[in-house]
Amino acid sequence: MEAVQVVEVQKGIRIEWVSILWMVVEAGVAIQSGILAHSLALTAFGADSVIELVSSAVLLWRLYVEAQGSSLARVKRAEKQASWWVGVALIALAVYIVAMAGYDLYTRSAAETSAVGLALAAASSVLMPYLSRAKKSVGRRIGSKALQADGSCSMVCAYMAWILLVGLGLNAWLGLWWLNALGGLALVYFVVKEGIEAIQEARGVEGTCGCCD
């Protein structure tokens, strides 16, 4: 493996470790706060963090395979396996969002404002776009579509943070109880598209990812 490739792979490993550590904190705080505040957006935000945690762990494994000097064939197998798991994780997230949004709309559940949730979302809205760009940048340089897809997972987390901030704020100000559910549903197309493309990549099906550009 060339020296430049080694440097980029090591950079990817460091980025994934930062992502994993933040996801552990984010998942625990968001899910607990979401349950207490009866907030779909905040609970879904925490669920997304768990899925992002799984995705980052798989990508970390894929990067370590390459860092250990494995054969090109072994790296390619790890790449396809990572793409598959990232795709499955994204589809699982989409199913969860639809199910919880449907439940909230049916029961007319309103999210309560959570100071902890707002602070967490504000932090994620800044950190996750940076991690997303870093993962995609490294992924392009080392030729890893899986790492680029994991960058899209991170961007979904950022989008959910922005939706969470707007949804909780408008609900507290104007009482728009339905905005919480609709905000989550607005992500479904993006999440499913990314999930399908990652699975197609794992199966060796060519496709484009315009939303990643």
MOGISUL-V374912 format. One record per backbone hydrogen bond with DSSP energy under -1.0 kcal/mol. NH is the residue of the N-H (numbers start at 1). CO is the residue of the C=O. If there is no record, write none. Layout:
nh,co
NH,CO
NH,CO
This chain:
nh,co
6,2
7,3
8,4
9,5
10,6
11,7
12,8
13,9
14,10
15,11
16,12
17,13
18,14
19,15
20,16
21,17
22,18
23,19
24,20
25,21
26,22
27,23
28,24
29,25
30,26
31,27
32,28
33,29
34,30
35,31
36,32
37,33
39,34
43,39
44,40
45,41
46,42
47,43
48,44
49,45
50,46
51,47
52,48
53,49
54,50
55,51
56,52
57,53
58,54
59,55
60,56
61,57
62,58
63,59
64,60
65,61
66,62
67,63
68,64
69,66
70,65
75,71
76,72
77,73
78,74
79,75
80,76
81,77
82,78
83,79
84,80
85,81
86,82
87,83
88,84
89,85
90,86
91,87
92,88
93,89
94,90
95,91
96,92
97,93
98,94
99,95
100,96
101,97
102,98
103,99
104,100
105,101
106,102
107,103
109,104
112,37
118,114
119,115
120,116
121,117
122,118
123,119
124,120
125,121
127,123
128,124
131,127
132,128
133,129
134,130
135,131
136,132
137,133
138,134
139,135
140,136
141,137
142,138
144,139
148,144
149,145
150,146
151,147
152,148
153,149
154,150
155,151
156,152
157,153
158,154
159,155
160,156
161,157
162,158
163,159
164,160
165,161
166,162
167,163
168,164
169,165
170,166
171,167
172,168
173,169
174,170
175,171
177,175
179,176
182,178
183,179
184,180
185,181
186,182
187,184
188,185
191,187
192,188
193,189
194,190
195,191
196,192
197,193
198,194
199,195
200,196
201,197
202,198
203,199
205,200
212,209
213,210
